[in-house]
Amino acid sequence: MTAPDINSPEEQVRYQRGLEVLNEVDGGSAPAVMENLADIAPAMAHHIVAFGFGDIYSRPGLDPKQRQLVTLGILTALGGCEAQLEVHVRTSLNVGLTPTEIVEAFTHAAGYAGFPRALNAIGVAKRVFAERDLLPVREN
């Protein structure tokens, strides 16, 4: 089986659809991620946009807030994904999740993924919240 030609018209349609969705939710950090991959893995950059956002994130059925809650939970459970978690905490804020909701998602994940992973996720969120002057977070 051969890899898809990322320059084919079909792939470019997927990529453009993904880029539109990504630009709506990302808040501007996506170009830096794509540029970081350009010299070593340009196909990976393409697939992140075309598949991740053009095919998956653009599906109906979940709104962007719901999608981000799922993503936060999965990245927390996986562990070792702090760089990606940082991007998605920012994206979660961009789509309207509150700091309290984000912290609650991590607290909820502790019961399934364990306290160390939840604490790592909360540490990532704390850095992002500090950058955006969103501390202290008032929990309900």
C-alpha positions, 0 to 999 in steps of 0.5 A: 500500500502506498501513502497518499499523495499529499499534493493530490486534489483530494488531499488538498481539499481535506487539508483546506477543510482542516486548516479552516477548522484548526484556525477557528479553534486554535488561536494561532499556534498551529502555524508554529507546529506545522513549521516545526515539522516542515523540515523533518516530517511535512507529511505528518504536518499535512496529516495532522491538519487533513485527518485530525481536523479536516476529517475528525474534528469537523465531524458533526455530533460534538461541539468544539467544547465537547471535543476538547473535553474528550481530548483533555481526558485522553491526553491526561490518561495517556500521560507523557503528552504534556506538550500536546496537552498544553496546546489543547488547554489553550484550544479549550480556552479558545473554544470557551471552556473555563479554567474551572471546567478544565481543572474539573476534567483533570480532577475527573480523570484522576479517578480513571487515569490516576493522580500522577497523570491528573497532577501533570495535566493540572501543572500544564494547565497552571502554566497556560492559565498563568500566561493568560492571567487566569490564576487563581482558579475558583473551583465550585 
